[in-house]
Amino acid sequence: MPDLQSLPAEIAERLGSVDELSPADELATYERVLAELTELLNAPEEHRPEGE
């Protein structure tokens, strides 16, 4: 699981060149990132980093 401090940079990196992809690949990239963020938000409290 990524550190929450580095999460915005990691997302920006993954989405940085998304506009260069085909429409289908662009959509797939957005779906993967959204699924990963949803998983992080739904993680049980004991799996969240301290301070959250």
Secondary structure, DSSP 8 states (H G I E B T S, - for coil): ---TTTHHHHHHHHHTTGGGS-HHHHHHHHHHHHHHHHHHHTS-GGGS-TT-
